[in-house]
Amino acid sequence: MKAFVFPGQGAQFVGMGKDLYENSAEAKAMFDKANEILGFNITDLMFAGTDEDLKQTKVTQPAIFLHSVILAKVMGDKFQPDMVAGHSLGEFSALVAAGAMSFEDGLKLVSQRAQAMQKACEMAPSTMAAIIGLDDKTVEDVCAGIDKVVPANYNCPGQLVISGSMEGIDAACEQLTAKGAKRALKLSVSGAFHSPFMEPARAQLATAIENTKFEAPKCPVYQNVCAQPVSDPEEIKKNLVAQLTAPVKWTQIVMNMIEAGVDSFTEVGPGSVLQGLVKKTNRGVATAGVSTLEQI
């Protein structure tokens, strides 16, 4: 069985999608439509901007979404997964690629999500840190003992990202290093994603999601908050809202997909982060990536 997975924030690079725009009429039409919907030329920033341009949350999230979704569309009959999943932002790409909502609606939600998250980051200083080389339970126990620090991304066994206040993350990193973490690395992010710090964004996005039309996807979507396959549109919406303040259960998603019979994972979109996380979770499965027209 085959799973297609979609990357989240951090996978972006200058030049992403340019080959699609220049060589596929279908891709060009979708990029042009995106410029119109967003009200600015995101294609200029994607194809010829700077790394700093692309790091802005309001640009990063729509850019990665566009690259992933347009790749899946251009793949045509080659895009026939048995199931899909996306890491954080990538969940929106997965849902559009699987037909649960339209390209236009997906892009509008991603844009609103990015702006709401950026606003929430500005309201209270917060950050994230990657903890390498400890089991999840040890990290969870330390987080439970520190105010305003929570597990945020279960990426693979031995790699858990935590979110919280500046002082809370400093204290957690110190304690986790003392408990034997190989690394406790503060990340260069604008805020504590997937934590209670994103509550203002969650409340804002809830209304937008509720007013968006969702349909049953053409294959099961394993969602971040539950790590289980979901097909019911109302449940998908509820989980999408919860995702902003809940942890991304990526380790559990990969394990559950493999248990369901998946032996091949294809990452659709920029970068190869998810392929690496899948391999660290189970070396026995095949992985591949599609990020250019040539790779299709």
C-alpha positions in Angstrom: 0.0 0.0 0.0 1.1 3.5 -0.8 0.9 6.7 1.4 1.4 10.2 0.1 2.7 12.7 2.8 2.9 16.5 2.7 5.5 18.7 4.4 5.0 21.6 6.8 6.7 24.9 7.5 10.5 24.9 7.2 10.7 22.9 3.9 10.6 26.0 1.7 13.4 27.1 -0.7 13.8 29.9 -3.2 12.9 28.7 -6.7 10.3 26.2 -5.5 7.6 25.6 -8.1 9.3 27.6 -10.9 9.7 24.6 -13.2 6.0 23.8 -12.8 5.0 27.3 -13.6 7.1 27.4 -16.7 6.3 24.0 -18.1 2.7 23.2 -17.2 -0.3 25.2 -18.3 -2.3 23.7 -15.5 0.2 24.7 -12.9 0.6 28.2 -14.3 -3.2 28.7 -14.1 -3.2 27.6 -10.4 -0.3 29.8 -9.5 -1.9 32.8 -11.3 -5.2 32.1 -9.4 -3.3 32.0 -6.1 -1.8 35.5 -6.8 -5.3 36.7 -7.4 -6.7 35.1 -4.2 -3.8 36.3 -1.9 -3.7 39.8 -3.3 0.0 39.8 -3.8 2.4 37.9 -6.2 3.5 35.0 -4.1 5.0 33.5 -7.3 7.6 36.4 -7.4 8.7 35.5 -3.8 8.7 31.8 -4.4 10.6 31.9 -7.7 13.0 34.8 -7.1 12.7 36.1 -3.6 15.1 35.9 -0.7 15.3 33.3 2.1 14.1 36.1 4.4 11.0 36.8 2.2 10.1 33.1 2.3 10.6 32.9 6.1 7.6 35.2 6.8 4.8 33.0 8.1 2.2 34.7 5.9 4.4 33.7 2.8 5.9 30.4 4.0 2.6 28.6 4.6 0.8 29.5 1.4 4.0 28.9 -0.6 4.5 25.3 0.7 0.8 24.6 0.3 0.9 25.8 -3.3 3.9 23.8 -4.2 2.5 20.6 -2.7 -1.0 20.9 -4.0 0.0 21.9 -7.5 2.5 19.0 -7.7 -0.2 16.6 -6.7 -2.5 18.0 -9.4 0.2 17.9 -12.1 0.9 14.3 -11.1 -2.6 13.4 -12.4 -3.1 9.6 -12.5 0.3 9.1 -10.8 -1.3 10.5 -7.6 -3.3 7.5 -6.4 -2.5 7.0 -2.7 -4.3 4.5 -0.5 -4.1 7.1 2.3 -2.6 10.6 2.9 -1.3 12.7 5.8 0.4 16.1 6.2 2.7 17.5 8.9 1.0 20.5 10.6 0.4 22.9 7.6 0.8 19.9 5.3 -2.5 18.5 6.6 -4.3 21.3 4.5 -2.3 20.2 1.4 -3.2 16.6 2.1 -6.9 17.4 2.4 -7.0 19.4 -0.8 -5.0 16.8 -2.7 -7.5 14.1 -1.5 -10.5 16.2 -2.6 -11.9 17.1 0.9 -12.0 20.8 -0.1 -11.3 22.9 -3.1 -7.9 24.4 -4.0 -9.3 27.9 -3.6 -10.9 27.3 -0.2 -7.7 25.5 1.0 -5.5 28.4 0.0 -7.8 30.9 1.7 -7.8 28.9 4.9 -4.0 28.5 4.8 -3.5 32.2 4.3 -5.9 33.0 7.2 -4.2 30.4 9.4 -0.7 31.9 8.7 -1.9 35.5 9.5 -3.7 34.4 12.6 -0.6 32.4 13.9 1.7 35.4 13.1 -0.7 37.6 15.1 -0.8 35.2 18.0 3.1 35.0 18.0 3.2 38.8 18.3 0.9 38.8 21.3 3.2 36.9 23.6 6.9 36.0 23.2 7.3 32.2 22.9 9.4 29.7 21.1 10.1 26.0 20.4 13.0 23.5 20.9 13.9 20.2 19.4 14.8 17.5 22.0 17.0 14.7 20.5 17.8 11.4 22.0 15.3 11.0 24.8 12.1 8.8 24.9 8.8 10.7 24.7 7.8 9.9 28.3 10.8 11.6 29.8 10.2 14.7 27.7 6.5 14.7 28.6 7.2 14.4 32.3 9.6 17.3 32.3 7.1 19.5 30.3 4.4 18.6 32.8 6.5 20.1 35.6 7.1 23.4 33.9 4.4 26.1 33.5 3.5 26.9 29.9 5.7 24.2 28.2 4.1 21.3 26.2 5.1 18.6 23.7 4.4 20.1 20.2 5.7 17.7 17.4 6.2 14.0 17.9 8.5 13.7 14.8 10.0 10.3 15.2 11.3 8.1 18.0 13.9 10.1 19.8 12.9 13.4 18.4 10.2 15.5 20.1 9.8 19.3 19.6 8.5 21.3 22.6 6.7 24.6 22.7 6.3 27.3 25.4 7.3 30.5 26.9 10.9 31.8 26.5 11.8 31.1 30.1 9.9 27.8 30.2 11.8 26.5 27.2 15.1 27.5 28.7 14.3 25.7 31.9 13.1 22.6 30.0 16.2 22.4 27.8 18.4 22.6 30.9 16.5 19.8 32.7 16.3 17.6 29.6 20.0 18.0 28.9 20.6 16.9 32.5 18.5 13.8 31.9 20.6 12.8 28.9 19.3 14.5 25.8 21.8 14.4 23.0 20.7 17.8 22.0 18.2 20.4 23.3 18.2 22.9 20.4 16.1 26.1 20.5 14.5 26.6 17.0 14.5 29.8 15.0 10.7 30.2 14.9 8.5 33.2 15.6 6.4 31.5 18.3 5.2 28.4 20.2 3.2 26.6 17.5 0.9 23.7 18.5 0.6 25.0 22.1 -1.9 27.0 24.1 -0.1 30.1 22.9 -1.9 29.6 19.6 -5.4 29.9 21.3 -6.2 33.3 19.7 -5.4 31.9 16.3 -7.5 28.8 16.9 -10.5 30.8 17.9 -10.1 32.9 14.7 -9.6 30.0 12.4 -12.5 28.0 13.8 -15.0 30.4 12.3 -13.3 30.3 8.9 -13.2 26.5 8.9 -16.8 26.2 10.0 -17.8 28.4 7.0 -15.8 26.3 4.5 -17.4 23.5 2.5 -15.7 20.1 3.2 -16.5 16.8 1.5 -15.5 13.2 2.2 -11.9 12.7 0.8 -11.2 10.1 -1.9 -9.0 8.2 0.6 -8.5 8.3 4.4 -6.6 11.2 5.8 -4.6 10.5 8.9 -5.0 13.7 11.0 -2.4 15.3 13.3 -4.5 15.4 16.5 -5.6 11.8 16.6 -3.1 10.0 14.3 -6.1 8.0 12.9 -7.7 7.8 9.5 -10.7 10.3 9.2 -13.2 10.5 6.3 -16.2 12.3 7.9 -16.2 16.0 6.9 -17.4 17.3 10.3 -14.8 15.3 12.2 -12.1 16.6 9.7 -13.1 20.2 10.5 -13.1 19.7 14.2 -9.6 18.1 14.1 -8.3 20.9 11.9 -9.4 23.5 14.4 -7.9 21.6 17.3 -4.6 21.1 15.5 -3.5 24.7 16.2 -3.1 24.1 19.9 -2.6 20.3 20.0 0.6 18.4 19.3 1.4 16.9 15.9 1.4 13.1 16.3 3.6 12.4 13.3 5.4 9.4 14.9 2.1 7.8 15.7 0.7 8.6 12.2 3.6 6.8 10.5 3.4 3.8 12.8 -0.4 3.5 12.3 -0.1 3.8 8.5 2.5 1.0 8.5 0.3 -1.1 10.7 -2.5 -0.5 8.2 -0.3 -2.0 5.5 1.6 0.9 4.0 5.1 -0.1 2.7 5.8 3.0 0.5 5.8 6.7 1.5 6.0 9.4 -1.1 6.6 13.0 0.1 4.9 15.5 -2.2 6.3 19.1 -1.9 9.5 20.9 -1.1 12.4 19.2 0.8 12.9 15.7 2.2 12.2 16.1 5.9 9.3 13.7 6.1 11.2 11.0 4.2 13.9 11.2 6.9 11.4 11.0 9.7 9.7 8.0 8.2 13.1 6.2 7.8 13.9 7.0 11.5 10.6 5.5 12.5 10.9 2.3 10.4 13.8 1.6 8.1 12.0 -1.2 6.4 9.6 0.9 4.3 10.4 2.6 1.0 10.5 6.4 0.7 10.5 8.7 -2.3 10.1 12.4 -2.9 8.4 14.5 -5.6 9.3 18.2 -5.7 10.0 18.9 -9.3 8.4 18.2 -12.7 11.3 15.9 -13.6 10.7 13.8 -10.5 7.0 13.3 -11.5 
